Amino acid sequence: MGYNVEKIFEDAGQLSKVNNKKAYEANIEMFKSNRYELLNDLVEADESELQEQAKQLCEDVTAAFKKFGKVRGGDLMNLNYFMIFYVFPSIQQMEENEKAIRICDILKDTWNSHFKSNIRYTDYETLAEGFQAKFFGMPIGKN
């Protein structure tokens, strides 16, 4: 069974351009409540099926977003950001620690191989702490 990647990655370009902690918190809560369940085949896969599920997700993303035979650079950049900002942190928040790390490692490696990318993942807390407060567009410190 395939993944509903159109729904999972809906508005990926817009959601990947989040620029403050409050918006990011709202967006990740929306993702977890409305879209995380669409990753059930991946997060519920046993050890023997996990690699195949990660591969299936990547193939479904390619099928949904390809133009002229491949996913174009700008679209791939937004998808990469979306994975880093929403998919990986949600898995880490929703699953137990060792299971989450295993899923994220396999998904990251499969994604990087499939899309010739070099993304990494981190947890929600680290991402949320990275947003800076701005005054007239100038960074003045952490949010």
LUMSEKOL-929997 format. One record per residue (C-alpha): residue number from 1; residue in one letter; x, y, z. Coordinates in nm, 2 decimals, decimal comma, padded with zeros to 4 digits. Example, Ala and Ser with C-alpha at 12.3 -4.5 7.8 and 13.67 -1.06 7.14 Angstrom:
2
roza	torpa	xx	yy	zz
1	a	01,23	-00,45	00,78 .
2	s	01,37	-00,11	00,71 .
END
This chain:
143
roza	torpa	xx	yy	zz
1	m	00,00	00,00	00,00 .
2	g	00,13	00,34	-00,09 .
3	y	00,16	00,66	00,11 .
4	n	-00,07	00,97	00,06 .
5	v	00,23	01,19	00,00 .
6	e	00,01	01,47	-00,15 .
7	k	-00,15	01,50	00,20 .
8	i	00,17	01,44	00,40 .
9	f	00,37	01,70	00,21 .
10	e	00,07	01,94	00,15 .
11	d	00,20	02,30	00,15 .
12	a	00,56	02,18	00,20 .
13	g	00,70	02,49	00,04 .
14	q	00,51	02,72	00,26 .
15	l	00,56	02,52	00,58 .
16	s	00,93	02,49	00,52 .
17	k	00,97	02,86	00,52 .
18	v	00,87	02,90	00,89 .
19	n	01,08	03,18	01,05 .
20	n	00,97	03,19	01,42 .
21	k	00,93	02,96	01,71 .
22	k	00,56	03,02	01,76 .
23	a	00,47	02,94	01,40 .
24	y	00,69	02,63	01,41 .
25	e	00,52	02,51	01,72 .
26	a	00,18	02,55	01,57 .
27	n	00,28	02,39	01,24 .
28	i	00,44	02,08	01,40 .
29	e	00,13	02,03	01,62 .
30	m	-00,09	02,05	01,31 .
31	f	00,14	01,80	01,13 .
32	k	00,13	01,55	01,43 .
33	s	-00,25	01,58	01,47 .
34	n	-00,35	01,58	01,10 .
35	r	-00,08	01,40	00,90 .
36	y	00,13	01,18	01,13 .
37	e	-00,11	00,90	01,11 .
38	l	-00,04	00,88	00,73 .
39	l	00,30	00,75	00,82 .
40	n	00,16	00,45	01,02 .
41	d	00,29	00,19	00,77 .
42	l	00,64	00,33	00,83 .
43	v	00,64	00,38	01,20 .
44	e	00,45	00,05	01,27 .
45	a	00,68	-00,16	01,04 .
46	d	00,88	-00,43	01,21 .
47	e	01,26	-00,45	01,16 .
48	s	01,23	-00,66	00,84 .
49	e	00,98	-00,42	00,67 .
50	l	01,13	-00,09	00,78 .
51	q	01,37	-00,05	00,49 .
52	e	01,10	-00,14	00,24 .
53	q	00,86	00,11	00,39 .
54	a	01,12	00,39	00,37 .
55	k	01,19	00,30	00,01 .
56	q	00,82	00,30	-00,07 .
57	l	00,77	00,64	00,08 .
58	c	01,06	00,78	-00,13 .
59	e	00,92	00,62	-00,44 .
60	d	00,58	00,77	-00,37 .
61	v	00,73	01,11	-00,32 .
62	t	00,91	01,08	-00,65 .
63	a	00,59	00,97	-00,83 .
64	a	00,39	01,26	-00,68 .
65	f	00,64	01,54	-00,73 .
66	k	00,84	01,45	-01,04 .
67	k	00,84	01,67	-01,35 .
68	f	01,01	01,55	-01,67 .
69	g	01,12	01,23	-01,49 .
70	k	01,27	01,36	-01,17 .
71	v	01,19	01,58	-00,87 .
72	r	01,31	01,93	-00,96 .
73	g	01,57	02,11	-00,74 .
74	g	01,34	02,37	-00,58 .
75	d	01,08	02,11	-00,50 .
76	l	01,34	01,87	-00,36 .
77	m	01,48	02,15	-00,14 .
78	n	01,13	02,21	00,01 .
79	l	01,08	01,84	00,06 .
80	n	01,42	01,81	00,23 .
81	y	01,33	02,10	00,47 .
82	f	00,99	01,95	00,53 .
83	m	01,15	01,61	00,63 .
84	i	01,39	01,79	00,86 .
85	f	01,14	02,03	01,02 .
86	y	00,83	01,80	01,05 .
87	v	00,87	01,43	00,97 .
88	f	01,18	01,35	01,17 .
89	p	01,10	01,56	01,48 .
90	s	00,74	01,41	01,48 .
91	i	00,87	01,06	01,47 .
92	q	01,11	01,14	01,75 .
93	q	00,83	01,29	01,96 .
94	m	00,57	01,02	01,89 .
95	e	00,77	00,70	01,91 .
96	e	00,99	00,56	02,19 .
97	n	01,35	00,67	02,17 .
98	e	01,53	00,36	02,03 .
99	k	01,26	00,29	01,78 .
100	a	01,25	00,66	01,67 .
101	i	01,62	00,66	01,62 .
102	r	01,61	00,34	01,42 .
103	i	01,32	00,47	01,20 .
104	c	01,49	00,81	01,14 .
105	d	01,83	00,65	01,06 .
106	i	01,68	00,42	00,80 .
107	l	01,45	00,68	00,65 .
108	k	01,74	00,94	00,63 .
109	d	01,97	00,69	00,47 .
110	t	01,70	00,58	00,22 .
111	w	01,60	00,94	00,14 .
112	n	01,96	01,05	00,09 .
113	s	02,03	00,75	-00,14 .
114	h	01,71	00,78	-00,34 .
115	f	01,72	01,16	-00,39 .
116	k	02,10	01,20	-00,39 .
117	s	02,06	01,43	-00,10 .
118	n	02,26	01,48	00,22 .
119	i	02,00	01,56	00,49 .
120	r	02,04	01,49	00,86 .
121	y	01,78	01,50	01,13 .
122	t	01,76	01,65	01,48 .
123	d	01,49	01,67	01,75 .
124	y	01,21	01,92	01,79 .
125	e	01,37	02,09	02,09 .
126	t	01,69	02,16	01,90 .
127	l	01,51	02,31	01,61 .
128	a	01,27	02,52	01,82 .
129	e	01,57	02,66	02,02 .
130	g	01,73	02,77	01,69 .
131	f	01,48	03,04	01,61 .
132	q	01,61	03,39	01,68 .
133	a	01,42	03,70	01,79 .
134	k	01,44	03,99	01,54 .
135	f	01,41	04,36	01,58 .
136	f	01,36	04,55	01,25 .
137	g	01,48	04,23	01,07 .
138	m	01,80	04,21	01,27 .
139	p	01,86	03,90	01,49 .
140	i	01,89	04,00	01,85 .
141	g	01,89	03,66	02,03 .
142	k	01,70	03,34	02,09 .
143	n	01,32	03,33	02,08 .
END
